[in-house]
Each structure stands twice: as C-alpha cells, then as structure tokens.
Amino acid sequence: MAKPEKTLAQTLHARKIKNPPKLIYLMLGYIWRLLYFKKLNLHVEMKDDPRKCKGPYIVVSNHASRLDYIYTGAVLLPHTYNFVAGYNEFFRSHLAGIFRLLQVIPKKNFTPDIYTIKEIARIIRGGGRVMLFPEGMSSIGGGNQPCAIGSGKLLKHFGVPVYFCKISGGYLTSTKYCLDERPGEVRVVVDKLFSPEQMKEMTADEIQLALDRAIQNDDYEWNLTEKVRYEANGRIAHQLHTLLYRCPRCGEEFSMRGEGETIRCTSCGNGARLNADYSFEPLEETSVLPTTPKQWFEQERKFVYQEILDPAFKLIERVRLGVLPKFEPLKNLATSLIAGEGEICLDHSGFTYTGTKDGAPFSFHLDPHLLPTYGMCTDVSRVYTFFEGEFYEFFPETECIGKLLLATEELHRLHGGEWKNFPWADTYA
C-alpha cells in the first residue's frame, strides 16, 4: 500500500534546520544590498560589531516592516543567520522556497511553539547565529509593541551574546496601512545588548524589560526631528483610515477616509493633509488632530480601554474564514484559502468564531488570557490567530480591524493576560 502523501505542515515540522548555505546566502544578500541600500537611502551606525564575535550569538531587532531582512541580515554580511519567521509564511509559494533554502525557522506567532525553540537550540549548539524579531509581527501603528511573552526567558535560556539592531524610518518606507514602497531614508544602529555574564545576573523579566527598551522606536516621533521626506506618489494617506478610524473632533468611529494625501472625517469634515515627512497639515483652522499618526492610534487605544470597562462590551463582525492549504502552496500572494464564513464575537469571555468550515458547522473559542493579539499577514484588512495549533485567518466585511486589534489586546491585559503594555505607556490615564 502506498504511503499517504505528507501535508505541507507535516513536511515543515519534519525538517531539521541547518546553517544556511553560505554561498547562496551571500549571493542573495549582496544582490539585496545592491538593489535596496541606495534606493532606500540606508545608513548604518555600527557601535559594536557582532561580526567580531567568535562563536554563536543572537541578534534581535525591532520589527519595522516586511523589509527588515534588508536592514538586519544584509547589513551584517558576510555573517549568515537563521532568521525566525511566521509559520504561515511558509505556505505562500513566493516565500516557501526561499525560506526553506535559507533555513528560516518557522514560528507560530503569539502561541507556544516547541519546534521553534528546539531548532533555535540546534543552530546555537552547532555554533550558528540566529536573527529574531521578538515583537512577533511588523509594526502596526508606526512604533514597536512589547516583545512577545517569554522573549527574556528565551534569551536567558540560551545564554549566548545578544546584539540588537534598531531600525528608524523602516515603517515610513513600508507602512502597514498601505503596501506601497516609499523610499526616503532608513537608519540602523547596531550594538551589543547582553553578554552571557550579564544575563546570568538578571531575571528573565529584567532581560525582557531591557530588550523592550533597547529596540523601542516610534518612526513618526523620530521624524518630527529628522524631517525625512518619503516618496509616496500622491498616496501617502491611502487607506490610513484603517488604523485611524476615530475622528478626534466629533468622536465618530469609522467615519475617517484616507485618500491620496488627505485623511478626512465624512461626518464633520475634520482632517489633515499628510505631508511627505508624515506631518499633519490641518485642513481647516478648527481641525482637531494629534501630533502624529502614532499618537492618534494610541488615543484610540485609550478610548477602547474605556469602552471595555463596561461588562456588556461586545464587538460582532461577519467574516470569511481562511485556512492554510494541506498540499499545494498558496499562489498569487494569497495568505490563506477561504474555507467558510460566519461571525466573530469579542467580549469579556474572549474571542469566538461561529460559522462554517469546509461546508460543515464549525466554531471555536479562546479565553482572553490566551489571545494577546493577532498576526497580520499583509495590511490592516485581515488578522489571524491559532487555535489548537491550527491557523485561522479572518476577513471582515467592514474595516474594523484597527479597533478589533486594540480591543483584543486590552481585554487580554484586563483579564490577567501575561502580555502587558510597556510600563511607561499611558493607555490607562
């Protein structure tokens, strides 16, 4: 009897990760340098060069955008690294081959993944080097978020030198709300974060906090001083309302429209022109605007937090359900296969999907302490999570993702979840 064909998931988790093939890695790395360094106006400040380190080490970085492999791996050539990337990305045809070739380590984001830890350990034991983006996903609002639960514990466990890259301007070059590439300027600082001896004297929580501080960055705040201009071809505010959904003047939600170079409230007319340096220029004298888009996004978080203090708080949305393919990789830049439709409900009991999957009734529920946040494969049009190890992506009928994300994160924290906001955050003021 013929053996049943292995699924993509089975094949992926059967792999034993090795050091990336040096010749291919270097060839691709130098091609990427040639293509992007001048185009994106990349500047590097090397305060402590990890390439002088003998033996295994880990590099961590803030996750500014989908181009961060340029700002980290290509910057540190000729050293080679095993990158850690989202598990679901290995199911996309344009990424799967190159990820496997370069020995990228898959990680199921925002959920425990023993396979990932084992494969990182394999590389470290073999004298290799690992590149981590401990936030777990690229920046949503223009600044970094707290590192994923257990990041400090992981670094302490491996006990090898840790270096960091801090990227500024990466989000402004490639935002989450619009997938256009916008050349301007990117700056990267590389420095040492921990020696093994330092980490022995620190708790995992102390390491986690120091990690958060080291890679803390807000591109919009950074550019208030730097005034770098980015080439957006007249689309700098395109789809900005998917994040900035609440009018700061009238308080109406989902009334904002980001089109061309302006964002405007369809209810009261409040709005701004977004300049090439991402600064706001009020549309009228009575316009009410935060200083930066990131500050606007964090103001929305404050309003969401006040809403969830109501025990009756509830968000309900109609969605299509996406899953990962079993045997053939996704094509045409797709992020999942539509397998059903139904309704998601977020309230104080947690997150619930009720609907269909593969033509049959299907539902699942996650308590709030088990769901710190969502992953986003591309822009702010969809989110994903994992349930019992399986990937599920949700495509809502409305542009609700910005609020859904903020509400989920704050419900997680309100109900005792481990993934806390930064100690210096003023969300609850």
N, C-alpha and C positions, 0 to 999 in steps of 0.2 A: 504494500500500500504506500502510495506517495505521501511524503510528509506535507502537512498543510503549510501554505505559504506564510512566512513570518510577516507580521504587520510592521509598519514603519516604526511604531513605538517599541515593539519588541527588538527590532534591529538596533534602534538607537541606544537602548539601555543594555544591550549585549556588548557594546563596544568597550574596549579598554583603551582609555585615552593615552596617547604618547606625546612626546615633544613634537611640535610642528616640524615638517620637513624644511630644513633651513634654506635650501636653495630656492624653493618655490616661495617661501615666506618672504625672503629678501627681495626676490624679483618683483612680487606683487607690492611689497612695501615701498620700494623705491619708485615704482610706477605711480602709486598713490601720492607719494611726495611730489613727484613731477606734476601730476595733474592738479593737486589741491593747494600746496603750500603758497604758491604765488597767487593763484586765483582767489583764495580766501584771505590772503594777506596775514599769514600765520607767523607769530613771533613767539620765541621760546626763551624763557629765563631758567637756566639750569643752576639752581642753588646748591644742590647735592646730587651728583650724577649717579643714578643706580647702576649704570654700566660699569662702574668701578668696583661694584660688589662682586666678590667671589662666592660662588655657591648659590643656592636657591633664595629667592625673595619674592615678595608680593608687592604689586603696585595697585593702589586704589585711586579712584578719580570721581569727581562729581560727574553726573551723567547729564550733560547739557543737551545733547541731541543725538540723532542717528548717525552723525558723522564723527563720533568720539573716537572711533578706531584710528582716525587720522591724527587726532590731537594727542593720542597716547602712544599706540603701537608704532606709528610711522615716525613720531618724534624720537623714539628711543631705539631706532635701528642703530647698529646691526643686531642688538639683542632680540631674541624671539620670545614670544609669550603665548601661553594658552589662555585665551580670553574665555570668560564665562558669559553666556548669552541666554536669552529667553528660550525655554524648551520649545515653545510653539513655533519659533522662527525656523526650526529645523524641518518643518513640514511645508515650507514655502520653496518652490522649485528654484527661484533665483538666488536663494541663500543656502539651501540644503547642501549642495555640492561643495561650495567653497568652505562652509562651516566644517564639514567632515574632513575635507582635505587639510585644513589648517588646524585640525584637532581642537576645535572650540568645544568647551564643556557646557552641556545643556543644564539649565536650572529652571524648575517650576517656580515662578515668581510668587512671593508672598505666601508660600506654603512650605512646610518642611520637605526637604529632598535629600535623602541619604545618599543617593547615587552621586550627586554633585560633590558632597563632602569627600566621598571615597576617591573620586577621580582627581580632585584637587590634591588630596594626600598622596596619590600615586605620583603626580607630577613633582610635588615638593620632595618626596623621598628620592626621586630619580635625579635631583639636582636642577629641576626646571624652574621656570618663573611663571607666575600667574597674574593676570590682569583682571581686576574686579571693579565693578561699578556698584557699590554697596547700597545705593538708593533703590536698586531693583528695577527702575524704569527711568527713561529720559524725562527731563523736567517738563512738568505740565504748564506751570504758570510763569516760567522765566527765572526761577530760583530753585535751589535744591531742596529736597524734602529730607526728613530724618532718615538715617540709614535703616535698612531692614532689620527686623528683630534678629538678634544673635550675631550681628556683624562683629561686635567686640569679642564675643566668646570665640568666634571662628579664628580671628587673628591671634588671640592668646593661645589657642589650642595648637596652632602650627608653629608659633614661636620663632619665625624667621624674620629678618629685617623687612620693614614695611616702608615703602616710599609712596608719595602721592603726587598726582597731577591736579592742578587747579585750573580749570578752563573758564575764561571770561570771553564773552562775545559769541560763544558757540550756539546758544539758544537764539540770539538775534540773527544769526546766519541761517538757522533752520528751526523755525518755531514749531510748536505743537499744534497750533490752531490752523496753520497753513503750511503745506509741504513744499512750497517753493524754496529754492536755494537762493540766499540773499547775501552775496559777497560784500564784505566791509572790512572787518578786522577781527582776528581771534588771537588772544594771548594765553599762553600756557606757562605756568610756573611749576617746576619740578623740584621736589625737596624730600628730605628724609622725614618720616613721621615717627617711627619707633625702631629702636634696637631691640633685640631679644632680651637684653638685660633690663631695659625699661619696662617691657611688658610683664616680666616676672614679678615686678614690684607693684603692678597695677591690677585692679579688679577688671573683670570684663565690662562692667558698667563704666568705669573710668576710661577704658580704651574706647568704648562706643562714643562717649561724650567728646573725647579728644578727636576722634575721627570726624564726627559731625562738625566740630569747629574748624578743623583743617580744610575741609572741602566746601565750607559754607560759601555760597556765592549767589548774588542777585544781579543778573545781567542788566536789568533796567536801572537799578541803583548805580551800578558800575558806570553805565554810560551817561548818567547825569553829569559826571565829571569829564569822562573821556570824549564825549560828543562825536563818536564814530558814526559815519553815515553808511547806511546799508542800501544796496541796490535792490529794490523790490518791484520795479517795473509797474508802478502805479497800483500795486496790490498790497501795500503794507498793512492795511486794516482788513483785508479779505478774510472773512469768517472769524474775526476777532470776537464777535458776539457769542461764539460757542463757549468761550471762557468768561467773558464779561457780559453776563446775561441780565444783570440787575441794574436799573437806572439809578445812579447816585442822587438824582434830584427828586424824582417822583416816587421812587421805590418800586416801580412796576417791574415784574420779572418777565424775562423772555421777550421784552419789547425792544431790545437793542438790535441794531443791524450794522454789521461791519462790511462795508463795500468800498472797493477802491482804496482811497486814502482817508476815509472818514468812518467814524462809528457814531450812530445817532439813535436816540430813543424815538420809536414810532408813536409813542403815547404823548410825550411832552416836548419833543424836539431837542432835548438836552444832548450834547455830544461834543465831539472834538475832531480835528484833523490830526492824524498821526504823521509826524514829520519823519524824515529819513533817519534821524537818530532815535526814533521811537518816543520822542517827547510829544506831549499833548499841546495842541493849539486850540483853545475854546472856539466853538462855532458862534457863540454869542456872549455878550457880557455877563449874562445871568447863568451861564453854564456852570454846573457843579461837577468837579472832576477830582479824583485822587491825583497825586503827583505822577505816578507811574501805573502801567497796566498791572504790575505785580501787586502794588498796594490796593488797586481796585479788586483784584482777585481775593486778597486776604480780607478785605472789608466784607466781601460776600460770605467768606467763611464765618465771620462774626455773626452775621445775620442768620446764617444757617444754624449756628450753635444756639442762638436764642430760640429758634423755631423748635429744635429738638428737645428743649426743656419741657415742652408740652407733651404729656404722656400720650396724647392722641395723635402725635405726629405720624404722618404716613405719606409716602410717595408711591404712586402706582403708574406704570407705563406699559403700553403694548410694545412687544418686541418680536423680532425674529431671532431664533436661536441658531448659533453657529457651532460646529464641532470640527475636530481635526480629522483628516482623511485616514483611512486604515492602510491603504496600499499604494496609492499614487499621490505624489506631492501636489500641493496647490499650485495652480498656474495663474498667469495674468495678475500677479501681485495680490491675489486674494489672501485673506487672513484666516478664513475658515470656510466650511461647507454649510450652507443653510440646511438645517435638518428638522426644523419645526418652528412653531410660533406660539405665543402665549402672552403671559403677563408677569411682570416682576413687581414685587411689593417690598418696600423698605420701610420698616418701622422699628419700634423698640424691641421686638422679638428677633429682629435680624433681617436677612435677605431671603426672599422666597421666589422661586420661579415655578409657575403653574401653567402647563400647556401641553404641547406635543413634542415628540422626538421620534423621527423615523416612522411617522404615521401612527404612533401609539401614544396614549396619555403618559405624561412624564412630569415629575415635579421634584424639586429638592429644596432644602432649607439650610442656611448657615447662620448660626448664632452670631451676634455682633462681635464677640471677642475673637471669633475665628476669621473674621473678614476685616483686615486693617485698611485695605484699599483695593483698587482694581489695577490691572495692567491695561495699557493702551497700545495696540499693535501699530497704529499709524497716527491718525489725528484724533480730534475730540468728537468723533462720530460714533464711537463704539467702545465698549470695555469688555474685559474678560476676567474670569476667575476660575479656580479649580474646585471641584467637589469630588471627594473620594479619589483624588489623583487624576481625574478627567478634566480636560479643558472645555470651558463653555464661554462662548462669546455672545454678546447681546447687542442687537441693532435696534434702538428705539425708534418709534415713529416720529418723535419730536426731538428738538435739540436740547435735551435735558441733562446731558452727561456731566456738564460742569457742576450743576447742583447735586446730582446723584453722587458724584465723587466726594464732594465736600461733606455731604450728609453722612455718607458711609464712614468716612474717616472719623468724624466727630462722634457718631454713635458708638463706634469701636472704643474710643477713648472714654466716653461717658460710662460705658458698661464694663470698665476694668480691663480693656484690652492692653496688651503689652506695648504696642507701638504708640509711644507718646509723641506729642509735639515737642519742638525744641524748648528747653527751659526758658529761653528768652522770648518766646512767642507771646504775643498779647491777644490771642484769639478770644480769651475769655474776659477781657477787661470790659 
